[in-house]
Amino acid sequence: MEMKFLRETRKLAFLGLLLATDGLAYLAAILVGKILPRLFLTALGRAAAPPLRLDASEAGAGLAFVFVIFAFEKLYVRRFGFWEETRHIIKALTLSFLLLGLIELFPGTRTSNSLSGLILAWAAGLAFFPLLRRLVKTVFHGLGLWNKRVLVLGANPMARAAAGLLATDTMRGYRIVGFLAEEGEVMDTAGDFPVLGRVEDLTEESMRAWGARDIFIVLPDASTDRLIEIARRAEPLAETLKILPPLGSLNRLGVEVDMVGDILTLAVTRNLLKPWNILAKKAFDLFFAALLLVLLSPLLLLLGLAVAIDSRGPIIFRQSRLGRNDRLFTILKFRSMHVDAEGRLAAFLASHPQARLELQKFRKLKSADPRTTRIGRLIRKRSLDELPQLLNVLRGQMSLVGPRPYLPEEKPVRDGLSGVLSLVPPGITGRWQIDGRNERTFEERVRIDDAYVRNWSLWLDIIILFKTFGVWIKGRGAC
């Protein structure tokens, strides 16, 4: 009883901390919305703006909107990963500031906030809220105050992989207690987390002894009847019970739950083949490709000059790739290889048989590549050689985010692994860029692309672009 009281007290204390964090983020965003217009007017030499005023009642009303709508989005009770939480924050914050903006439209309810100030505050809030929440949860997870102990039922490779992912997600705050093995699973004690026994050892007393509060069932080989039996046994013992379904290859295929009357069905998704999604993605691509070309034009000129000085040959490398519906198009890159690249490669493979096996497995050389120039090695490490592909995007041949631009000779292997990749345009970046890059085999990269097409959303594209920037900064796993 004392342990439960301490747990509930800690839960309430952390809720209060989250409310205070959101309150701080809101006030900081409002101040940005009030201060920036004044700085702008001062820079223009206009008449002095009215003195800065932050009315307590106005701030209270805005905070009330934020707290209520955040609560409806379950941002105070659910444990989300960073990007999923950010998606909920954007939705909740946008609705909150729309309501504040509506107040400004009615003369009797106007406040000291201007519409332009509210827009700036909303934009600032999109950064402040998720970043402050992440900081607080990461710090408190490290201190052991934002933790929830989890027991995993299953000691198979899928269970171990799931446990590894849960343990590294500080935003969710899970601590893996260990595994309970199902009958037939090896009681292998190797790994980061212990095997505590068999599934039959799951009791109220053992849960209390291990300090576990949530249970994850990861038994991909179990029958439906067995899963139901285990779930019924586990449900009364856990605050939250989650089951990773034994869907086999459907996990990669992409499915959505759909109710047909009282019947639960799984619908196979192909999100990026739907007309409205194609239109939204196209508009997104054209706008941001044009914007990036303008912003990066000085860098593009410098890179072109560096390529020309470093080695003889054209600045731009052109190559045929497979586009949408397998139409060939000419992909543009800064040249990163010598003009006699094929001769250099043949000589290198003749004296390095291990490199030949590497080339067959990954369709590229992960180690030293004799074909690349000095500048080529530098720009490929940061993927700067791919920046001219922004022109391919403006021409409608590529997307900012999408599957890899496959070579014509890769088509038979690609089509044998996926039936949808030929139906969408390739991307400058994609899941393959942020999820292993050249550390993945060719087959793994195809399956990653297939999952992207089936589970596409505009929010997923935004996440990939942000993560691509992180990979670019680190220069990890360059292609």
LODREN-220034 format. One record per residue (C-alpha): residue number from 1; residue in one letter; x, y, z. Coordinates in pm, 1 decimal, decimal comma. Layout:
N
{NUM 'A' {X Y Z}}
...
This chain:
479
{1 'M' {0,0 0,0 0,0}}
{2 'E' {285,3 237,2 85,5}}
{3 'M' {453,7 160,5 -249,0}}
{4 'K' {130,6 237,0 -435,6}}
{5 'F' {91,4 565,3 -245,9}}
{6 'L' {447,3 668,0 -338,3}}
{7 'R' {385,7 571,8 -701,6}}
{8 'E' {64,9 775,0 -722,2}}
{9 'T' {233,0 1070,4 -549,1}}
{10 'R' {518,2 1060,4 -797,8}}
{11 'K' {269,6 1038,8 -1084,7}}
{12 'L' {82,5 1348,2 -960,1}}
{13 'A' {409,6 1534,1 -905,4}}
{14 'F' {521,3 1462,0 -1260,3}}
{15 'L' {180,9 1571,2 -1393,3}}
{16 'G' {229,1 1899,9 -1209,6}}
{17 'L' {576,0 1931,2 -1362,2}}
{18 'L' {436,9 1872,5 -1714,9}}
{19 'L' {168,2 2137,9 -1656,6}}
{20 'A' {435,1 2381,7 -1535,7}}
{21 'T' {652,2 2298,0 -1838,9}}
{22 'D' {364,2 2362,5 -2078,3}}
{23 'G' {282,2 2683,6 -1893,8}}
{24 'L' {641,3 2802,6 -1931,6}}
{25 'A' {642,3 2710,4 -2302,0}}
{26 'Y' {315,1 2898,9 -2356,4}}
{27 'L' {433,6 3214,9 -2179,6}}
{28 'A' {764,8 3207,6 -2370,1}}
{29 'A' {576,1 3172,1 -2699,8}}
{30 'I' {341,1 3460,7 -2615,0}}
{31 'L' {638,6 3681,7 -2525,1}}
{32 'V' {799,0 3602,6 -2861,2}}
{33 'G' {473,3 3704,7 -3030,0}}
{34 'K' {471,5 4035,3 -2844,4}}
{35 'I' {843,2 4121,1 -2861,7}}
{36 'L' {929,9 4036,6 -3224,7}}
{37 'P' {678,5 4282,1 -3382,8}}
{38 'R' {815,7 4558,5 -3158,4}}
{39 'L' {1173,2 4481,0 -3261,1}}
{40 'F' {1064,2 4483,7 -3625,6}}
{41 'L' {896,0 4823,4 -3591,6}}
{42 'T' {1203,2 4961,4 -3414,3}}
{43 'A' {1431,6 4832,7 -3691,3}}
{44 'L' {1213,8 5008,0 -3950,2}}
{45 'G' {1238,5 5335,7 -3758,9}}
{46 'R' {864,2 5355,0 -3708,1}}
{47 'A' {703,6 5531,8 -3415,8}}
{48 'A' {763,2 5362,2 -3083,6}}
{49 'A' {531,8 5070,2 -3020,8}}
{50 'P' {309,2 5071,7 -2713,5}}
{51 'P' {475,9 4935,3 -2398,2}}
{52 'L' {490,4 4558,4 -2360,1}}
{53 'R' {198,2 4430,9 -2154,6}}
{54 'L' {118,6 4076,6 -2050,4}}
{55 'D' {-221,3 4063,4 -1885,8}}
{56 'A' {-259,8 3785,3 -1627,9}}
{57 'S' {-622,6 3715,0 -1723,3}}
{58 'E' {-532,5 3686,4 -2091,9}}
{59 'A' {-246,1 3450,6 -2013,6}}
{60 'G' {-475,8 3246,9 -1789,6}}
{61 'A' {-738,7 3212,7 -2062,3}}
{62 'G' {-481,1 3102,8 -2316,9}}
{63 'L' {-330,1 2852,7 -2074,6}}
{64 'A' {-675,9 2712,8 -2004,4}}
{65 'F' {-726,0 2646,2 -2377,5}}
{66 'V' {-386,2 2476,6 -2396,9}}
{67 'F' {-434,9 2258,4 -2088,3}}
{68 'V' {-785,8 2144,1 -2186,0}}
{69 'I' {-700,5 2065,0 -2547,7}}
{70 'F' {-372,2 1897,7 -2449,4}}
{71 'A' {-572,9 1684,8 -2205,8}}
{72 'F' {-813,5 1582,2 -2486,8}}
{73 'E' {-508,3 1477,1 -2690,9}}
{74 'K' {-404,3 1260,3 -2391,1}}
{75 'L' {-75,3 1447,8 -2361,8}}
{76 'Y' {-88,9 1419,9 -1981,6}}
{77 'V' {-174,6 1051,1 -1951,9}}
{78 'R' {-22,1 868,2 -2251,7}}
{79 'R' {346,6 793,3 -2307,8}}
{80 'F' {429,2 894,2 -2665,4}}
{81 'G' {755,2 881,9 -2856,3}}
{82 'F' {900,7 1221,7 -2946,9}}
{83 'W' {763,4 1248,9 -3301,4}}
{84 'E' {421,9 1108,7 -3211,9}}
{85 'E' {398,4 1350,4 -2918,2}}
{86 'T' {506,6 1638,8 -3142,9}}
{87 'R' {226,2 1551,5 -3387,8}}
{88 'H' {-30,4 1568,1 -3106,5}}
{89 'I' {121,2 1894,4 -2978,9}}
{90 'I' {98,0 2056,6 -3323,1}}
{91 'K' {-267,7 1958,1 -3351,1}}
{92 'A' {-354,2 2075,2 -2998,7}}
{93 'L' {-152,1 2396,9 -3020,0}}
{94 'T' {-300,1 2490,7 -3357,2}}
{95 'L' {-653,9 2449,5 -3222,4}}
{96 'S' {-566,6 2646,7 -2908,1}}
{97 'F' {-430,6 2944,2 -3103,3}}
{98 'L' {-719,1 2931,5 -3351,1}}
{99 'L' {-954,7 2977,9 -3056,6}}
{100 'L' {-741,0 3266,7 -2927,8}}
{101 'G' {-745,7 3418,0 -3276,2}}
{102 'L' {-1125,9 3392,8 -3292,5}}
{103 'I' {-1145,5 3595,2 -2971,3}}
{104 'E' {-959,9 3878,6 -3145,4}}
{105 'L' {-1228,2 3895,6 -3417,5}}
{106 'F' {-1499,9 4006,0 -3176,7}}
{107 'P' {-1477,5 4370,8 -3062,8}}
{108 'G' {-1605,0 4307,3 -2712,2}}
{109 'T' {-1351,0 4035,6 -2640,1}}
{110 'R' {-1031,5 4177,3 -2790,2}}
{111 'T' {-711,3 4146,5 -2588,2}}
{112 'S' {-365,5 4299,2 -2611,3}}
{113 'N' {-263,2 4021,0 -2851,5}}
{114 'S' {-246,9 4105,5 -3221,7}}
{115 'L' {-323,0 3844,8 -3485,8}}
{116 'S' {31,6 3872,2 -3618,9}}
{117 'G' {162,1 3828,7 -3264,3}}
{118 'L' {-52,5 3517,5 -3216,8}}
{119 'I' {81,5 3368,1 -3539,8}}
{120 'L' {438,1 3429,8 -3424,1}}
{121 'A' {355,7 3287,2 -3080,5}}
{122 'W' {204,1 2976,4 -3243,0}}
{123 'A' {517,2 2928,0 -3456,1}}
{124 'A' {743,2 2968,6 -3151,7}}
{125 'G' {525,3 2729,6 -2953,6}}
{126 'L' {574,3 2458,3 -3215,7}}
{127 'A' {939,8 2453,8 -3108,4}}
{128 'F' {911,5 2538,7 -2737,6}}
{129 'F' {651,2 2280,5 -2634,4}}
{130 'P' {806,3 1960,5 -2775,0}}
{131 'L' {1165,2 2061,0 -2694,2}}
{132 'L' {1093,2 2159,1 -2332,7}}
{133 'R' {888,4 1842,7 -2280,9}}
{134 'R' {1170,0 1633,7 -2424,8}}
{135 'L' {1426,1 1804,4 -2200,0}}
{136 'V' {1217,0 1746,9 -1886,5}}
{137 'K' {1137,6 1383,1 -1966,4}}
{138 'T' {1497,0 1301,5 -2064,3}}
{139 'V' {1639,5 1456,0 -1746,2}}
{140 'F' {1383,8 1290,2 -1519,8}}
{141 'H' {1423,8 956,8 -1697,2}}
{142 'G' {1795,4 974,7 -1623,9}}
{143 'L' {1716,9 1049,3 -1257,9}}
{144 'G' {1476,4 754,3 -1240,9}}
{145 'L' {1171,1 977,1 -1181,9}}
{146 'W' {1007,7 926,2 -1525,0}}
{147 'N' {1024,8 549,2 -1536,0}}
{148 'K' {773,0 271,3 -1575,3}}
{149 'R' {892,2 -85,5 -1528,3}}
{150 'V' {787,6 -322,3 -1806,4}}
{151 'L' {780,1 -701,0 -1822,0}}
{152 'V' {805,0 -863,0 -2166,9}}
{153 'L' {630,1 -1196,5 -2222,6}}
{154 'G' {842,8 -1374,7 -2479,7}}
{155 'A' {1217,2 -1433,8 -2508,8}}
{156 'N' {1236,1 -1464,5 -2888,0}}
{157 'P' {1434,7 -1237,9 -3125,8}}
{158 'M' {1130,4 -1017,0 -3191,9}}
{159 'A' {1075,3 -970,3 -2815,7}}
{160 'R' {1441,0 -881,6 -2761,8}}
{161 'A' {1433,7 -631,2 -3049,2}}
{162 'A' {1115,5 -470,3 -2910,9}}
{163 'A' {1269,2 -447,8 -2563,3}}
{164 'G' {1577,9 -279,8 -2705,5}}
{165 'L' {1366,1 -16,3 -2880,7}}
{166 'L' {1153,5 47,9 -2571,4}}
{167 'A' {1458,6 82,3 -2347,4}}
{168 'T' {1620,1 348,0 -2567,1}}
{169 'D' {1307,0 565,7 -2594,2}}
{170 'T' {1357,7 810,2 -2307,2}}
{171 'M' {1037,7 996,9 -2396,3}}
{172 'R' {829,2 693,7 -2304,1}}
{173 'G' {1034,3 629,9 -1991,3}}
{174 'Y' {1016,3 249,8 -1995,5}}
{175 'R' {1254,2 34,1 -1791,5}}
{176 'I' {1268,4 -328,7 -1903,0}}
{177 'V' {1251,2 -564,3 -1603,0}}
{178 'G' {1319,2 -874,2 -1812,7}}
{179 'F' {1158,8 -1152,7 -2015,2}}
{180 'L' {937,1 -1449,1 -1940,4}}
{181 'A' {995,2 -1723,4 -2194,9}}
{182 'E' {713,0 -1917,8 -2357,5}}
{183 'E' {724,1 -2296,5 -2376,4}}
{184 'G' {969,7 -2394,7 -2649,3}}
{185 'E' {1171,7 -2072,0 -2630,7}}
{186 'V' {1535,8 -2099,2 -2525,4}}
{187 'M' {1610,1 -1957,6 -2179,5}}
{188 'D' {1903,1 -1760,6 -2319,8}}
{189 'T' {2042,0 -1522,7 -2057,9}}
{190 'A' {2262,7 -1336,9 -2307,8}}
{191 'G' {2161,0 -980,7 -2384,9}}
{192 'D' {2087,1 -659,3 -2201,5}}
{193 'F' {1789,5 -790,2 -2000,0}}
{194 'P' {1750,0 -1110,8 -1794,9}}
{195 'V' {1516,7 -1402,6 -1859,3}}
{196 'L' {1327,3 -1421,0 -1529,9}}
{197 'G' {1146,5 -1749,2 -1588,8}}
{198 'R' {856,5 -1893,4 -1786,7}}
{199 'V' {523,2 -1732,2 -1875,4}}
{200 'E' {363,5 -1968,9 -1620,5}}
{201 'D' {557,5 -1782,5 -1349,0}}
{202 'L' {343,6 -1470,5 -1404,6}}
{203 'T' {151,9 -1400,8 -1083,6}}
{204 'E' {52,5 -1103,1 -873,9}}
{205 'E' {333,1 -1186,9 -631,1}}
{206 'S' {598,4 -1206,9 -905,8}}
{207 'M' {481,0 -877,7 -1059,2}}
{208 'R' {514,0 -715,1 -719,5}}
{209 'A' {857,6 -869,4 -663,5}}
{210 'W' {985,7 -747,0 -1001,6}}
{211 'G' {821,7 -404,9 -957,9}}
{212 'A' {664,8 -433,5 -1304,5}}
{213 'R' {359,6 -223,2 -1387,6}}
{214 'D' {310,3 -277,6 -1763,9}}
{215 'I' {322,7 -597,5 -1967,4}}
{216 'F' {413,8 -636,2 -2334,5}}
{217 'I' {324,2 -967,6 -2499,5}}
{218 'V' {558,1 -1047,4 -2789,8}}
{219 'L' {486,4 -1404,5 -2899,6}}
{220 'P' {478,9 -1410,9 -3280,8}}
{221 'D' {459,3 -1793,2 -3298,2}}
{222 'A' {178,1 -1834,9 -3046,5}}
{223 'S' {-167,3 -1947,0 -3160,8}}
{224 'T' {-465,4 -1715,2 -3122,9}}
{225 'D' {-609,7 -1927,9 -2843,2}}
{226 'R' {-279,1 -1921,0 -2658,1}}
{227 'L' {-250,6 -1542,2 -2694,8}}
{228 'I' {-602,9 -1497,7 -2556,8}}
{229 'E' {-523,4 -1726,5 -2265,2}}
{230 'I' {-203,9 -1534,4 -2179,1}}
{231 'A' {-372,4 -1193,9 -2223,8}}
{232 'R' {-655,8 -1288,2 -1986,9}}
{233 'R' {-402,3 -1399,7 -1729,8}}
{234 'A' {-189,3 -1086,2 -1765,3}}
{235 'E' {-461,8 -818,7 -1786,6}}
{236 'P' {-555,2 -806,6 -1414,0}}
{237 'L' {-187,8 -779,0 -1319,7}}
{238 'A' {-88,1 -480,4 -1534,0}}
{239 'E' {-177,0 -112,4 -1550,8}}
{240 'T' {-137,4 -136,8 -1929,1}}
{241 'L' {-126,3 -452,2 -2140,9}}
{242 'K' {5,1 -432,1 -2498,0}}
{243 'I' {25,3 -711,1 -2754,3}}
{244 'L' {249,8 -713,8 -3060,1}}
{245 'P' {38,8 -918,5 -3301,7}}
{246 'P' {187,1 -1226,2 -3473,2}}
{247 'L' {133,7 -1093,5 -3825,2}}
{248 'G' {458,5 -1220,7 -3976,6}}
{249 'S' {535,0 -1038,9 -4300,7}}
{250 'L' {223,5 -821,9 -4259,8}}
{251 'N' {422,2 -617,3 -4008,5}}
{252 'R' {633,0 -499,3 -4302,8}}
{253 'L' {343,8 -485,2 -4546,4}}
{254 'G' {152,1 -220,8 -4351,4}}
{255 'V' {-201,4 -270,5 -4222,6}}
{256 'E' {-482,9 -63,6 -4071,3}}
{257 'V' {-751,7 -188,7 -3836,3}}
{258 'D' {-1096,8 -166,3 -3993,5}}
{259 'M' {-1431,3 -271,9 -3847,1}}
{260 'V' {-1681,4 -432,9 -4085,0}}
{261 'G' {-1988,3 -443,4 -3864,3}}
{262 'D' {-1871,6 -637,8 -3561,4}}
{263 'I' {-1587,8 -802,6 -3751,9}}
{264 'L' {-1232,7 -675,2 -3703,6}}
{265 'T' {-1036,9 -674,6 -4027,8}}
{266 'L' {-686,2 -567,1 -4128,7}}
{267 'A' {-674,2 -351,9 -4440,8}}
{268 'V' {-351,2 -358,5 -4642,7}}
{269 'T' {-247,2 5,0 -4698,9}}
{270 'R' {-98,1 180,2 -5000,4}}
{271 'N' {-119,5 539,2 -4879,2}}
{272 'L' {106,6 696,2 -5140,2}}
{273 'L' {-106,9 567,4 -5427,5}}
{274 'K' {-420,0 760,5 -5321,8}}
{275 'P' {-496,6 1063,0 -5547,6}}
{276 'W' {-536,2 1323,9 -5270,5}}
{277 'N' {-216,2 1207,0 -5100,3}}
{278 'I' {-28,9 1228,6 -5431,1}}
{279 'L' {-154,6 1586,0 -5480,8}}
{280 'A' {-59,5 1692,4 -5126,4}}
{281 'K' {286,7 1541,9 -5161,0}}
{282 'K' {338,5 1706,5 -5500,0}}
{283 'A' {250,9 2052,7 -5365,7}}
{284 'F' {479,2 1997,4 -5065,3}}
{285 'D' {766,6 1888,5 -5291,3}}
{286 'L' {741,4 2178,8 -5534,8}}
{287 'F' {718,3 2446,2 -5266,8}}
{288 'F' {1010,3 2326,1 -5055,0}}
{289 'A' {1232,4 2224,9 -5348,3}}
{290 'A' {1203,1 2577,7 -5491,1}}
{291 'L' {1265,4 2731,2 -5147,9}}
{292 'L' {1572,8 2512,2 -5086,9}}
{293 'L' {1717,4 2591,2 -5429,8}}
{294 'V' {1701,4 2963,5 -5353,5}}
{295 'L' {1844,8 2927,6 -5001,9}}
{296 'L' {2121,2 2685,5 -5103,6}}
{297 'S' {2225,4 2853,2 -5429,0}}
{298 'P' {2553,4 2996,9 -5282,8}}
{299 'L' {2647,0 2649,5 -5152,4}}
{300 'L' {2563,4 2492,2 -5488,4}}
{301 'L' {2795,2 2736,5 -5667,0}}
{302 'L' {3080,7 2667,9 -5422,1}}
{303 'L' {3041,5 2291,0 -5454,2}}
{304 'G' {3035,8 2310,5 -5833,2}}
{305 'L' {3355,5 2515,9 -5830,3}}
{306 'A' {3524,7 2268,1 -5591,5}}
{307 'V' {3435,3 1970,5 -5813,6}}
{308 'A' {3572,8 2148,3 -6122,5}}
{309 'I' {3903,9 2237,0 -5952,7}}
{310 'D' {3958,0 1897,0 -5787,1}}
{311 'S' {3963,2 1671,3 -6095,7}}
{312 'R' {3903,7 1680,2 -6468,6}}
{313 'G' {3558,3 1604,9 -6601,6}}
{314 'P' {3206,1 1751,0 -6593,9}}
{315 'I' {3071,4 1914,7 -6278,3}}
{316 'I' {2737,0 1735,3 -6299,6}}
{317 'F' {2711,5 1357,0 -6319,6}}
{318 'R' {2412,8 1226,3 -6516,3}}
{319 'Q' {2276,4 873,4 -6495,4}}
{320 'S' {1958,1 689,6 -6598,7}}
{321 'R' {1735,4 582,0 -6309,2}}
{322 'L' {1389,1 430,6 -6274,8}}
{323 'G' {1117,0 686,9 -6209,2}}
{324 'R' {743,7 658,1 -6156,1}}
{325 'N' {591,0 371,3 -6358,8}}
{326 'D' {949,9 267,5 -6438,5}}
{327 'R' {999,2 555,5 -6681,9}}
{328 'L' {1368,4 629,6 -6720,1}}
{329 'F' {1487,7 977,2 -6624,2}}
{330 'T' {1829,2 1140,5 -6590,2}}
{331 'I' {1927,4 1188,4 -6228,2}}
{332 'L' {2159,3 1482,2 -6148,8}}
{333 'K' {2444,9 1473,9 -5899,0}}
{334 'F' {2766,6 1658,4 -5840,2}}
{335 'R' {3036,2 1436,5 -5990,0}}
{336 'S' {3210,4 1249,4 -5708,1}}
{337 'M' {3404,8 995,1 -5918,0}}
{338 'H' {3693,3 1003,8 -6161,8}}
{339 'V' {3601,2 995,9 -6530,0}}
{340 'D' {3780,1 658,9 -6563,3}}
{341 'A' {3589,0 517,4 -6264,3}}
{342 'E' {3502,9 181,5 -6422,6}}
{343 'G' {3864,6 103,7 -6509,1}}
{344 'R' {3974,7 191,1 -6156,4}}
{345 'L' {3698,9 -30,3 -6012,7}}
{346 'A' {3789,7 -329,4 -6230,8}}
{347 'A' {4154,3 -308,2 -6126,7}}
{348 'F' {4058,3 -274,5 -5759,3}}
{349 'L' {3819,5 -573,6 -5763,1}}
{350 'A' {4079,3 -789,3 -5934,3}}
{351 'S' {4315,1 -742,4 -5640,2}}
{352 'H' {4048,6 -727,3 -5364,2}}
{353 'P' {3809,1 -1026,8 -5393,5}}
{354 'Q' {3640,2 -937,3 -5062,8}}
{355 'A' {3535,0 -605,2 -5213,5}}
{356 'R' {3360,1 -793,0 -5494,6}}
{357 'L' {3142,9 -978,1 -5240,2}}
{358 'E' {3067,8 -647,8 -5066,4}}
{359 'L' {2961,5 -491,9 -5395,9}}
{360 'Q' {2729,8 -784,5 -5472,7}}
{361 'K' {2564,6 -770,1 -5128,9}}
{362 'F' {2518,8 -395,3 -5087,2}}
{363 'R' {2525,6 -281,9 -5454,7}}
{364 'K' {2803,0 -40,2 -5348,7}}
{365 'L' {3138,1 -35,6 -5172,0}}
{366 'K' {3106,2 56,3 -4806,2}}
{367 'S' {3482,2 63,3 -4753,9}}
{368 'A' {3741,7 244,5 -4966,0}}
{369 'D' {3611,0 312,0 -5315,5}}
{370 'P' {3890,4 375,3 -5569,7}}
{371 'R' {3649,4 554,5 -5800,8}}
{372 'T' {3584,3 856,1 -5577,2}}
{373 'T' {3775,7 1184,0 -5596,1}}
{374 'R' {3902,3 1377,5 -5292,8}}
{375 'I' {3612,3 1623,5 -5306,3}}
{376 'G' {3383,3 1333,6 -5394,8}}
{377 'R' {3459,7 1155,6 -5068,4}}
{378 'L' {3381,4 1471,1 -4872,5}}
{379 'I' {3054,5 1556,8 -5043,2}}
{380 'R' {2930,6 1196,7 -5042,2}}
{381 'K' {2993,3 1168,6 -4668,3}}
{382 'R' {2740,7 1451,2 -4619,4}}
{383 'S' {2527,9 1356,0 -4924,7}}
{384 'L' {2597,0 1700,3 -5070,9}}
{385 'D' {2644,5 1540,2 -5411,7}}
{386 'E' {2267,4 1485,3 -5424,2}}
{387 'L' {2167,9 1854,0 -5395,2}}
{388 'P' {2128,2 1902,0 -5776,6}}
{389 'Q' {1839,8 1654,2 -5753,1}}
{390 'L' {1628,3 1946,8 -5633,6}}
{391 'L' {1605,3 2022,4 -6006,7}}
{392 'N' {1474,2 1669,2 -6063,2}}
{393 'V' {1204,8 1743,4 -5805,1}}
{394 'L' {1101,6 2065,0 -5982,2}}
{395 'R' {1084,7 1870,2 -6308,8}}
{396 'G' {843,1 1622,7 -6147,0}}
{397 'Q' {1084,0 1329,9 -6180,6}}
{398 'M' {1157,4 1289,2 -5809,3}}
{399 'S' {1022,7 1377,0 -5464,4}}
{400 'L' {1203,3 1524,1 -5166,2}}
{401 'V' {1122,3 1203,6 -4976,2}}
{402 'G' {1059,0 867,7 -5135,6}}
{403 'P' {1205,0 528,7 -5227,1}}
{404 'R' {1562,7 505,2 -5351,1}}
{405 'P' {1617,1 597,2 -5717,9}}
{406 'Y' {1688,9 246,5 -5843,1}}
{407 'L' {1912,7 159,8 -6136,8}}
{408 'P' {1750,3 -12,2 -6439,1}}
{409 'E' {1952,7 -329,3 -6377,0}}
{410 'E' {1817,7 -344,5 -6018,8}}
{411 'K' {1456,1 -368,4 -6138,4}}
{412 'P' {1421,4 -752,4 -6142,8}}
{413 'V' {1542,5 -790,0 -5782,1}}
{414 'R' {1341,9 -488,5 -5663,5}}
{415 'D' {1018,1 -609,5 -5826,2}}
{416 'G' {1066,5 -952,1 -5673,9}}
{417 'L' {1059,9 -793,6 -5327,4}}
{418 'S' {798,0 -520,1 -5370,5}}
{419 'G' {502,5 -460,8 -5597,7}}
{420 'V' {447,9 -89,3 -5529,3}}
{421 'L' {785,5 85,2 -5568,6}}
{422 'S' {749,1 119,5 -5945,0}}
{423 'L' {426,8 318,8 -5894,9}}
{424 'V' {575,3 619,9 -5711,7}}
{425 'P' {858,1 866,2 -5786,9}}
{426 'P' {1190,2 811,5 -5608,6}}
{427 'G' {1316,1 1053,9 -5344,2}}
{428 'I' {1629,4 1253,6 -5268,3}}
{429 'T' {1605,7 1111,7 -4916,7}}
{430 'G' {1389,9 849,6 -4750,1}}
{431 'R' {1365,6 590,3 -4478,9}}
{432 'W' {1666,4 417,5 -4635,8}}
{433 'Q' {1876,6 730,9 -4565,0}}
{434 'I' {1795,6 752,6 -4192,9}}
{435 'D' {1761,4 380,7 -4115,2}}
{436 'G' {2104,4 235,5 -4173,8}}
{437 'R' {2188,7 385,2 -4516,5}}
{438 'N' {2468,0 176,0 -4669,8}}
{439 'E' {2479,8 -47,1 -4361,0}}
{440 'R' {2163,5 -220,2 -4488,6}}
{441 'T' {2158,1 -489,8 -4752,8}}
{442 'F' {1984,4 -420,8 -5083,5}}
{443 'E' {1689,1 -642,4 -4989,0}}
{444 'E' {1644,8 -465,0 -4654,9}}
{445 'R' {1645,4 -125,9 -4825,6}}
{446 'V' {1373,6 -241,3 -5067,9}}
{447 'R' {1153,8 -358,2 -4778,9}}
{448 'I' {1207,6 -26,6 -4597,0}}
{449 'D' {1097,5 159,3 -4911,7}}
{450 'D' {793,4 -66,5 -4947,9}}
{451 'A' {684,3 4,9 -4590,0}}
{452 'Y' {728,5 380,2 -4651,4}}
{453 'V' {495,5 379,3 -4955,0}}
{454 'R' {228,1 179,7 -4774,9}}
{455 'N' {236,8 383,4 -4453,1}}
{456 'W' {303,0 727,8 -4604,2}}
{457 'S' {178,1 1047,4 -4446,6}}
{458 'L' {287,2 1408,1 -4485,5}}
{459 'W' {391,3 1401,4 -4122,0}}
{460 'L' {615,7 1102,0 -4197,4}}
{461 'D' {785,7 1305,5 -4473,1}}
{462 'I' {846,8 1590,8 -4229,0}}
{463 'I' {997,4 1350,9 -3973,3}}
{464 'I' {1225,8 1196,4 -4237,3}}
{465 'L' {1345,2 1540,7 -4351,7}}
{466 'F' {1430,3 1639,7 -3993,2}}
{467 'K' {1608,2 1309,0 -3930,4}}
{468 'T' {1794,2 1339,0 -4261,7}}
{469 'F' {1935,3 1668,4 -4138,0}}
{470 'G' {2055,4 1489,1 -3822,9}}
{471 'V' {2220,1 1215,5 -4030,1}}
{472 'W' {2377,3 1483,2 -4249,2}}
{473 'I' {2525,8 1656,4 -3943,8}}
{474 'K' {2673,3 1328,3 -3816,8}}
{475 'G' {2784,8 1207,0 -4161,3}}
{476 'R' {2677,5 854,1 -4058,6}}
{477 'G' {2650,5 565,1 -4303,0}}
{478 'A' {2706,7 774,2 -4613,7}}
{479 'C' {2609,7 626,7 -4948,1}}
